[in-house]
Amino acid sequence: MFYKTQRELADVINKLIDAYWNNEFKEELLIEQILELYINNPSKIRKDKEFTTIMKQQCGKRRLEVVNRILDINNSGH
């Protein structure tokens, strides 16, 4: 899952989180998908440990809180 632009990636993240909030799949799948997106596209999501401007604009605060939590949990687990 490699994305050409930050906007494409943000759209996918939005759809994933929204589907999770609508109870369309379990938390484990959300975590797995977000981690895979981040592993394959780290510079499109964060720069200097901050979310990129495009990600902030496209995803919004609540969704990025979810992403941040997933990434922080993953980092503390290793």
VENQUIHU-V727697 format. One record per pair of residues at least 12 apart in sequence whose ideal C-beta (glycine too) atoms are under 7 Angstrom apart, sorted by the first residue. I is the first residue (numbers start at 1). J is the second residue. D is the distance in Angstrom with one decimal. If there is no record, write none. Layout:
i->{I	I}
j->{J	J}
d->{D	D}
This chain:
i->{1	1	1	2	2	3	3	6	6	6	6	7	7	9	9	9	9	10	10	10	10	12	13	13	13	13	14	14	14	16	16	16	17	17	31	34	34	35	35	38	51}
j->{36	37	40	40	41	41	44	44	52	54	55	54	58	37	41	44	45	54	55	58	59	37	37	59	63	67	58	59	63	30	33	34	63	66	70	67	70	70	74	71	64}
d->{5.9	5.9	5.4	5.2	6.5	5.6	6.5	4.8	5.8	3.9	6.3	6.2	6.1	6.7	5.6	5.1	6.9	6.3	5.5	3.4	5.2	6.8	6.6	5.8	6.6	6.5	7.0	5.9	6.2	6.2	5.4	6.8	4.8	5.5	5.3	5.8	4.7	6.6	5.7	6.1	5.5}
